Amino acid sequence: MKSTFNKIITFPLVIFIKFYQWFISPLLPKNCRYEPTCSHYMVEALQVHGPIKGFWLGAKRIARCHPWGGEGYDPVPPKCEHQH
């Protein structure tokens, strides 16, 4: 049930980001300092971690992407599965 809910919430967020990637990003200068780009990172974070944690990870990444921030390869952290 939780997985279905996460997919329902994540899908429109991913569509919104894809719209940005296809129609808005090509009009802007290339300035992302990380690989993968911040928008690709956000999509992957949403798909791996779900809407809440994925959005939080993506927002933190975007906040770090500025001239005085980091740069280089910065992958989405893997999902940590806790065993009970």
C-alpha positions in Angstrom: 0.0 0.0 0.0 2.8 2.4 0.9 4.6 1.7 -2.4 1.5 2.5 -4.4 1.0 5.8 -2.5 4.6 6.7 -3.0 4.3 6.0 -6.8 1.1 8.1 -7.0 2.8 11.1 -5.3 6.2 10.6 -7.1 4.8 10.4 -10.6 3.6 14.0 -11.0 6.8 15.3 -9.5 8.8 13.3 -12.0 6.6 14.6 -14.8 7.1 18.2 -13.7 10.9 17.7 -13.6 10.9 16.0 -17.0 9.0 19.0 -18.4 11.7 21.3 -17.0 14.4 19.1 -18.5 12.8 19.0 -22.0 11.4 22.5 -22.4 13.1 24.9 -19.9 16.6 23.6 -19.3 17.6 23.7 -23.0 16.9 27.5 -23.0 19.2 28.1 -20.0 23.0 28.1 -19.9 24.6 24.9 -18.6 25.6 25.7 -15.0 25.1 22.5 -12.9 28.3 21.7 -11.1 27.5 18.1 -10.4 27.2 14.9 -12.3 24.5 13.7 -12.6 22.8 17.1 -13.0 20.6 18.3 -10.2 17.3 17.5 -12.1 18.5 14.0 -12.9 19.5 13.6 -9.3 16.1 14.7 -8.1 14.3 12.2 -10.4 16.5 9.4 -9.2 16.2 10.4 -5.5 12.4 10.4 -5.9 12.4 7.0 -7.6 14.8 5.4 -5.1 13.7 7.0 -1.8 10.1 8.1 -2.4 8.5 11.5 -2.4 9.5 12.8 1.1 13.1 11.7 1.5 13.7 11.9 -2.3 12.5 15.5 -2.4 14.5 16.4 0.6 17.7 14.9 -0.9 17.1 16.7 -4.2 16.4 20.1 -2.4 19.6 19.7 -0.4 21.5 19.0 -3.7 20.1 22.0 -5.4 21.0 24.2 -2.4 24.7 23.0 -2.7 24.8 23.7 -6.4 26.3 27.2 -6.5 29.8 28.7 -7.3 31.0 28.3 -3.8 29.6 24.8 -3.3 30.9 21.5 -4.3 31.3 19.9 -7.7 31.9 16.6 -9.4 30.4 13.2 -9.2 27.6 13.1 -6.5 25.3 10.1 -6.9 22.0 9.5 -5.0 22.8 7.5 -1.9 21.4 4.0 -1.9 18.3 3.2 0.0 19.1 1.8 3.4 16.9 -1.2 4.2 16.6 -1.9 7.9 16.0 -5.4 9.0 13.8 -5.9 12.1 
